[in-house]
Amino acid sequence: MKAALITIGDEILSGNTIDTNSNFIASELKKIGIPVLQIFTVSDEVDTIVAALKSAFEMADLVITTGGIGPTKDDKTKAAYAQFFNDELVLDEETFEHLKKLLIKRKREHLLEINNNQAVVLSKAKVIQNENGTAPCMMIEENGKIAFCLPGVPYEVKPLIKDRIIPFLARKFSLNHILTRIVSVVDVPESLLSQTIEDWELALPENISLSYLPIGNRIKLRITGSGTDEKELEKEMDLRIEKLKPYISEKVISWDGNDIQEILKEILTEKKLTLSTAESCTGGELARLITSVSGSSTYFLGGIIPYDYHKKVEILGVSEQTIADKTVVSEEVAQEMSLGCQGLFKTDISLSTTGVSGPNSDEFNNEIGTVYYSIRVKDFEKTNRLYLPHFERNDFANFVSQRVLQDLVAILVHH
């Protein structure tokens, strides 16, 4: 089985809204062995949606659309579906009752008349009720192919996909089990890494594949296996990981982790260490990454963003003389920031960042893109410098934060 995704909405095409649904859906489909061949993004026009449905079904057995479903009477997506499947739109009483209960629960029953058009569905459709919104999901099966019509709001899409659609597809088609392992490798160029593990890679069986996913100077080796027997597949994957270890053990920071903040959580939890941050040029991105993981409150005690250099002095105890001699973007200031942060929050580990993200230089005329960051683990301290002159501000903050956490993990693993 192969899939195609269609994202419907003028707001996506205008750049005002980012399409996060397609990434999530493709990832979930991959877990059950359904590859996505193409992702279409189309406007809220009936003819355009119909054309996209036609193109999608020419290449795929499964088509999932998101967006374009609203409470107004001129709902373009439903109209397009009705035209494509030669069907009619009818009022579904069960959906209408579900809608009524939802609005009453939210104390918005006065909106029922405006929203009741969302209880109108294709007569051929199987309706999957949306517990998190007013627009239901419709499933249409025809000529051995399946279409799912979903709303566009991500927090409505995710539970519909994960809890309803993925389990349905896995049961209906008895799909292979898909298992993935992520091995995170640092300080090895991709070309050298590929050469180092070439013999191991060539020995992989046909049902196990390898892909390289570079992130900064970290490379994620994604090892994906498929099979009908989940337990046997797990044994095979574990065996392949064990055979990989002699090749790259010294450069691995995680043998089965994905995001760097999740890897960090495992290590800090196991070692019972606490963490704090003092951020200037990253503007809170470090703390955001750390706290994006559930349970981070057990080890992350807090952070501070002393953006103005006077606050570095007042709150963290950075020496005014150091700033005068070395400027605020310097190895010495980064070190004093992490020391002050460690004392302020009384943590085992503290992280600090100071730099110039651009597009303008700072009051000390430091070069745009220059960053210093300090990692302090109890009495051990390490400072690094980065130079990222061509990064936009958001990308700059994210890259630096990822790199800081990556280096912290490497220190905790290898020292």
ZAVOMAR-493909 format. One line per 2 residues: number of its first residue (from 1); for each residue z, x negated, y negated of C-alpha. Coordinates in nm, 2 decimals. Layout:
! ZAVOMAR-493909
NUM> Z:X:Y ~ ... $
END
This chain:
! ZAVOMAR-493909
1> 0.00:0.00:0.00 ~ -0.09:-0.12:-0.35 $
3> 0.02:0.02:-0.69 ~ -0.09:0.05:-1.04 $
5> 0.13:0.13:-1.34 ~ 0.03:0.32:-1.66 $
7> 0.24:0.30:-1.97 ~ 0.16:0.59:-2.21 $
9> 0.25:0.58:-2.58 ~ 0.11:0.49:-2.92 $
11> 0.44:0.32:-3.00 ~ 0.37:0.06:-2.73 $
13> 0.02:-0.01:-2.85 ~ 0.14:-0.05:-3.21 $
15> 0.39:-0.31:-3.11 ~ 0.69:-0.11:-3.24 $
17> 0.83:-0.07:-2.89 ~ 0.83:-0.32:-2.60 $
19> 0.73:-0.20:-2.26 ~ 1.03:-0.30:-2.04 $
21> 0.96:-0.02:-1.78 ~ 0.66:-0.19:-1.62 $
23> 0.85:-0.51:-1.56 ~ 1.13:-0.33:-1.40 $
25> 0.91:-0.10:-1.18 ~ 0.70:-0.39:-1.06 $
27> 1.01:-0.59:-0.97 ~ 1.15:-0.29:-0.77 $
29> 0.82:-0.22:-0.59 ~ 0.79:-0.59:-0.50 $
31> 1.13:-0.56:-0.32 ~ 0.98:-0.32:-0.07 $
33> 0.65:-0.50:-0.03 ~ 0.43:-0.30:-0.27 $
35> 0.23:-0.53:-0.50 ~ 0.12:-0.41:-0.85 $
37> -0.25:-0.48:-0.90 ~ -0.27:-0.38:-1.27 $
39> -0.07:-0.24:-1.56 ~ -0.25:-0.02:-1.80 $
41> -0.12:0.06:-2.15 ~ -0.29:0.36:-2.31 $
43> -0.25:0.59:-2.61 ~ -0.13:0.95:-2.61 $
45> -0.47:1.10:-2.57 ~ -0.57:1.33:-2.28 $
47> -0.91:1.16:-2.23 ~ -0.76:0.82:-2.23 $
49> -0.49:0.91:-1.99 ~ -0.74:1.07:-1.75 $
51> -0.96:0.77:-1.76 ~ -0.66:0.54:-1.69 $
53> -0.56:0.76:-1.39 ~ -0.92:0.74:-1.26 $
55> -0.93:0.36:-1.29 ~ -0.58:0.33:-1.14 $
57> -0.66:0.54:-0.83 ~ -0.98:0.35:-0.77 $
59> -0.78:0.04:-0.70 ~ -0.44:0.16:-0.58 $
61> -0.28:0.41:-0.34 ~ 0.03:0.46:-0.57 $
63> 0.02:0.52:-0.94 ~ 0.33:0.55:-1.16 $
65> 0.30:0.65:-1.52 ~ 0.58:0.63:-1.78 $
67> 0.60:0.80:-2.12 ~ 0.41:1.07:-2.31 $
69> 0.64:1.35:-2.19 ~ 0.81:1.53:-2.47 $
71> 0.94:1.88:-2.56 ~ 0.64:1.97:-2.77 $
73> 0.38:2.22:-2.65 ~ 0.09:1.98:-2.69 $
75> 0.23:1.74:-2.42 ~ -0.07:1.52:-2.36 $
77> 0.05:1.35:-2.04 ~ 0.10:1.68:-1.85 $
79> -0.23:1.81:-1.98 ~ -0.40:1.50:-1.86 $
81> -0.24:1.52:-1.52 ~ -0.35:1.89:-1.49 $
83> -0.70:1.80:-1.58 ~ -0.72:1.50:-1.34 $
85> -0.57:1.69:-1.04 ~ -0.75:2.01:-1.13 $
87> -0.42:2.19:-1.14 ~ -0.24:2.43:-1.37 $
89> 0.09:2.40:-1.55 ~ 0.37:2.65:-1.46 $
91> 0.73:2.71:-1.55 ~ 0.96:2.58:-1.29 $
93> 1.28:2.78:-1.27 ~ 1.49:2.51:-1.10 $
95> 1.39:2.26:-1.37 ~ 1.46:2.52:-1.64 $
97> 1.81:2.58:-1.50 ~ 1.87:2.21:-1.48 $
99> 1.76:2.17:-1.84 ~ 1.99:2.45:-1.95 $
101> 2.29:2.30:-1.78 ~ 2.22:1.96:-1.92 $
103> 2.20:2.08:-2.28 ~ 2.51:2.29:-2.24 $
105> 2.69:1.99:-2.10 ~ 2.58:1.79:-2.40 $
107> 2.67:2.08:-2.63 ~ 2.31:2.12:-2.75 $
109> 2.22:2.45:-2.60 ~ 2.07:2.55:-2.93 $
111> 1.79:2.31:-2.85 ~ 1.69:2.49:-2.53 $
113> 1.40:2.68:-2.70 ~ 1.26:2.36:-2.84 $
115> 1.29:2.17:-2.51 ~ 1.20:2.45:-2.26 $
117> 0.84:2.32:-2.25 ~ 0.99:2.03:-2.04 $
119> 1.05:2.28:-1.76 ~ 0.67:2.33:-1.74 $
121> 0.52:2.12:-1.45 ~ 0.21:2.10:-1.24 $
123> 0.20:2.37:-0.97 ~ 0.12:2.11:-0.70 $
125> 0.40:1.88:-0.80 ~ 0.73:1.81:-0.63 $
127> 0.98:1.79:-0.90 ~ 1.25:1.52:-0.91 $
129> 1.52:1.62:-1.15 ~ 1.62:1.37:-1.42 $
131> 2.00:1.35:-1.44 ~ 1.99:1.14:-1.75 $
133> 1.74:1.33:-1.97 ~ 1.55:1.65:-2.03 $
135> 1.21:1.55:-1.89 ~ 1.18:1.57:-1.51 $
137> 0.98:1.34:-1.28 ~ 0.68:1.49:-1.10 $
139> 0.53:1.36:-0.78 ~ 0.18:1.46:-0.67 $
141> 0.03:1.37:-0.33 ~ -0.34:1.42:-0.28 $
143> -0.60:1.26:-0.04 ~ -0.34:1.01:0.09 $
145> -0.25:0.89:-0.25 ~ 0.06:0.94:-0.46 $
147> 0.13:0.97:-0.84 ~ 0.47:0.97:-1.01 $
149> 0.48:1.10:-1.36 ~ 0.80:0.97:-1.53 $
151> 0.95:1.00:-1.88 ~ 0.94:0.68:-2.09 $
153> 1.30:0.62:-2.19 ~ 1.42:0.31:-1.99 $
155> 1.77:0.44:-1.91 ~ 1.60:0.75:-1.76 $
157> 1.33:0.55:-1.58 ~ 1.56:0.30:-1.40 $
159> 1.77:0.54:-1.20 ~ 1.47:0.75:-1.11 $
161> 1.29:0.45:-0.97 ~ 1.58:0.28:-0.81 $
163> 1.77:0.57:-0.67 ~ 1.49:0.82:-0.59 $
165> 1.14:0.68:-0.58 ~ 1.20:0.34:-0.41 $
167> 1.41:0.49:-0.12 ~ 1.15:0.76:-0.08 $
169> 0.86:0.52:-0.05 ~ 1.05:0.28:0.18 $
171> 1.13:0.57:0.42 ~ 0.79:0.74:0.40 $
173> 0.58:0.43:0.47 ~ 0.82:0.22:0.69 $
175> 0.75:-0.07:0.47 ~ 0.84:-0.43:0.55 $
177> 1.17:-0.57:0.44 ~ 1.13:-0.82:0.15 $
179> 1.39:-1.08:0.09 ~ 1.40:-1.33:-0.20 $
181> 1.60:-1.65:-0.25 ~ 1.61:-1.83:-0.58 $
183> 1.68:-2.21:-0.58 ~ 1.74:-2.35:-0.92 $
185> 1.64:-2.71:-0.97 ~ 1.69:-2.92:-1.29 $
187> 1.57:-3.25:-1.43 ~ 1.25:-3.27:-1.21 $
189> 0.90:-3.22:-1.35 ~ 0.71:-2.94:-1.16 $
191> 0.44:-3.18:-1.04 ~ 0.70:-3.42:-0.89 $
193> 0.90:-3.14:-0.74 ~ 0.59:-3.00:-0.57 $
195> 0.51:-3.34:-0.43 ~ 0.87:-3.39:-0.31 $
197> 0.88:-3.07:-0.11 ~ 0.52:-3.07:0.00 $
199> 0.59:-3.12:0.37 ~ 0.86:-2.85:0.37 $
201> 0.63:-2.61:0.19 ~ 0.34:-2.67:0.43 $
203> 0.57:-2.59:0.72 ~ 0.65:-2.24:0.59 $
205> 0.54:-1.96:0.83 ~ 0.28:-1.71:0.70 $
207> 0.55:-1.44:0.62 ~ 0.73:-1.67:0.38 $
209> 0.58:-1.78:0.04 ~ 0.69:-2.01:-0.24 $
211> 0.64:-1.98:-0.61 ~ 0.74:-2.20:-0.90 $
213> 0.90:-2.04:-1.21 ~ 0.97:-2.30:-1.49 $
215> 1.23:-2.21:-1.75 ~ 1.28:-2.49:-2.00 $
217> 1.36:-2.80:-1.79 ~ 1.49:-2.58:-1.50 $
219> 1.25:-2.47:-1.23 ~ 1.33:-2.17:-1.02 $
221> 1.19:-2.19:-0.67 ~ 1.13:-1.83:-0.56 $
223> 1.11:-1.81:-0.18 ~ 1.00:-1.47:-0.06 $
225> 0.99:-1.35:0.30 ~ 0.87:-1.03:0.46 $
227> 0.93:-0.88:0.80 ~ 1.00:-0.56:1.00 $
229> 1.34:-0.69:1.13 ~ 1.58:-0.75:0.83 $
231> 1.84:-0.95:1.03 ~ 1.58:-1.18:1.18 $
233> 1.42:-1.23:0.84 ~ 1.76:-1.33:0.69 $
235> 1.81:-1.58:0.97 ~ 1.46:-1.73:0.91 $
237> 1.52:-1.75:0.53 ~ 1.85:-1.92:0.58 $
239> 1.69:-2.17:0.82 ~ 1.42:-2.25:0.57 $
241> 1.68:-2.31:0.29 ~ 1.88:-2.54:0.52 $
243> 1.56:-2.74:0.59 ~ 1.49:-2.76:0.21 $
245> 1.83:-2.91:0.13 ~ 1.77:-3.28:0.23 $
247> 1.47:-3.29:-0.01 ~ 1.63:-3.18:-0.33 $
249> 2.01:-3.13:-0.30 ~ 2.10:-3.37:-0.58 $
251> 1.89:-3.17:-0.83 ~ 1.99:-2.82:-0.73 $
253> 2.24:-2.62:-0.94 ~ 2.22:-2.30:-0.73 $
255> 2.09:-2.22:-0.38 ~ 2.08:-1.85:-0.43 $
257> 2.10:-1.74:-0.80 ~ 1.87:-1.60:-1.05 $
259> 1.98:-1.59:-1.42 ~ 2.17:-1.89:-1.54 $
261> 2.46:-1.67:-1.66 ~ 2.50:-1.53:-1.31 $
263> 2.51:-1.87:-1.16 ~ 2.77:-1.97:-1.42 $
265> 2.98:-1.67:-1.33 ~ 3.00:-1.77:-0.96 $
267> 3.11:-2.12:-1.05 ~ 3.37:-2.03:-1.31 $
269> 3.51:-1.76:-1.09 ~ 3.54:-2.00:-0.80 $
271> 3.69:-2.28:-1.00 ~ 3.91:-2.05:-1.20 $
273> 3.80:-2.20:-1.53 ~ 3.79:-2.03:-1.88 $
275> 3.52:-2.06:-2.14 ~ 3.48:-2.02:-2.52 $
277> 3.20:-2.08:-2.77 ~ 3.15:-2.20:-3.12 $
279> 2.79:-2.12:-3.23 ~ 2.60:-2.20:-3.55 $
281> 2.23:-2.21:-3.49 ~ 2.23:-1.98:-3.19 $
283> 2.40:-1.71:-3.38 ~ 2.59:-1.55:-3.09 $
285> 2.32:-1.57:-2.83 ~ 2.53:-1.79:-2.61 $
287> 2.81:-1.54:-2.61 ~ 2.56:-1.26:-2.55 $
289> 2.42:-1.43:-2.24 ~ 2.76:-1.50:-2.10 $
291> 2.89:-1.15:-2.16 ~ 2.57:-0.99:-2.02 $
293> 2.72:-1.04:-1.67 ~ 2.97:-0.78:-1.54 $
295> 3.31:-0.94:-1.49 ~ 3.27:-1.21:-1.76 $
297> 3.59:-1.10:-1.93 ~ 3.78:-1.29:-1.65 $
299> 3.66:-1.63:-1.77 ~ 3.51:-1.58:-2.12 $
301> 3.79:-1.56:-2.37 ~ 3.59:-1.54:-2.69 $
303> 3.35:-1.69:-2.93 ~ 3.31:-1.77:-3.30 $
305> 3.00:-1.80:-3.52 ~ 3.10:-2.03:-3.81 $
307> 2.75:-2.02:-3.97 ~ 2.87:-2.15:-4.31 $
309> 2.98:-2.51:-4.28 ~ 3.30:-2.43:-4.48 $
311> 3.41:-2.21:-4.19 ~ 3.35:-2.49:-3.94 $
313> 3.61:-2.68:-4.15 ~ 3.85:-2.39:-4.21 $
315> 3.85:-2.24:-3.86 ~ 3.75:-2.52:-3.62 $
317> 3.90:-2.82:-3.81 ~ 3.57:-3.00:-3.85 $
319> 3.63:-3.29:-4.09 ~ 3.47:-3.26:-4.43 $
321> 3.42:-3.63:-4.43 ~ 3.22:-3.61:-4.10 $
323> 3.00:-3.35:-4.26 ~ 2.96:-3.56:-4.57 $
325> 2.87:-3.87:-4.37 ~ 2.67:-3.73:-4.09 $
327> 2.56:-3.38:-4.22 ~ 2.64:-3.06:-4.05 $
329> 2.36:-3.10:-3.79 ~ 2.49:-3.40:-3.61 $
331> 2.64:-3.52:-3.28 ~ 2.97:-3.58:-3.44 $
333> 3.00:-3.22:-3.59 ~ 2.90:-3.07:-3.26 $
335> 3.17:-3.26:-3.09 ~ 3.44:-3.16:-3.35 $
337> 3.33:-2.80:-3.32 ~ 3.37:-2.79:-2.94 $
339> 3.71:-2.97:-2.97 ~ 3.83:-2.72:-3.23 $
341> 3.70:-2.43:-3.03 ~ 3.88:-2.55:-2.71 $
343> 4.20:-2.56:-2.91 ~ 4.15:-2.23:-3.09 $
345> 4.09:-2.03:-2.77 ~ 4.29:-2.26:-2.54 $
347> 4.01:-2.27:-2.28 ~ 3.92:-2.52:-2.01 $
349> 3.56:-2.53:-2.14 ~ 3.41:-2.50:-2.48 $
351> 3.05:-2.50:-2.60 ~ 2.92:-2.56:-2.95 $
353> 2.58:-2.55:-3.12 ~ 2.47:-2.67:-3.46 $
355> 2.11:-2.70:-3.58 ~ 1.82:-2.58:-3.80 $
357> 1.62:-2.29:-3.65 ~ 1.38:-2.26:-3.95 $
359> 1.15:-2.16:-4.10 ~ 1.34:-2.34:-4.39 $
361> 1.55:-2.65:-4.38 ~ 1.93:-2.64:-4.45 $
363> 2.11:-2.76:-4.76 ~ 2.13:-3.11:-4.60 $
365> 1.75:-3.13:-4.55 ~ 1.78:-3.17:-4.18 $
367> 1.46:-3.15:-3.99 ~ 1.36:-2.80:-3.87 $
369> 1.41:-2.76:-3.50 ~ 1.69:-3.02:-3.47 $
371> 1.98:-2.91:-3.25 ~ 2.29:-3.08:-3.13 $
373> 2.52:-2.91:-2.87 ~ 2.85:-3.02:-2.72 $
375> 2.98:-2.93:-2.38 ~ 3.35:-2.99:-2.33 $
377> 3.51:-2.95:-1.99 ~ 3.88:-3.03:-2.01 $
379> 3.88:-3.39:-2.12 ~ 3.52:-3.46:-2.04 $
381> 3.26:-3.42:-2.32 ~ 2.88:-3.44:-2.34 $
383> 2.66:-3.40:-2.64 ~ 2.28:-3.35:-2.63 $
385> 2.01:-3.33:-2.89 ~ 1.70:-3.11:-2.88 $
387> 1.40:-3.10:-3.11 ~ 1.22:-2.76:-3.11 $
389> 1.01:-2.75:-3.43 ~ 0.76:-2.48:-3.33 $
391> 1.00:-2.21:-3.19 ~ 1.05:-1.88:-3.37 $
393> 1.41:-1.80:-3.45 ~ 1.48:-1.57:-3.16 $
395> 1.30:-1.79:-2.91 ~ 1.49:-2.09:-3.05 $
397> 1.83:-1.93:-3.01 ~ 1.75:-1.81:-2.65 $
399> 1.60:-2.15:-2.54 ~ 1.90:-2.35:-2.68 $
401> 2.15:-2.11:-2.52 ~ 1.97:-2.12:-2.19 $
403> 1.97:-2.50:-2.20 ~ 2.34:-2.52:-2.29 $
405> 2.44:-2.30:-2.00 ~ 2.21:-2.48:-1.77 $
407> 2.36:-2.82:-1.86 ~ 2.71:-2.68:-1.82 $
409> 2.63:-2.56:-1.47 ~ 2.48:-2.90:-1.38 $
411> 2.80:-3.07:-1.51 ~ 3.03:-2.83:-1.31 $
413> 2.82:-2.87:-0.99 ~ 2.75:-3.25:-1.00 $
415> 3.06:-3.40:-1.17 $
END
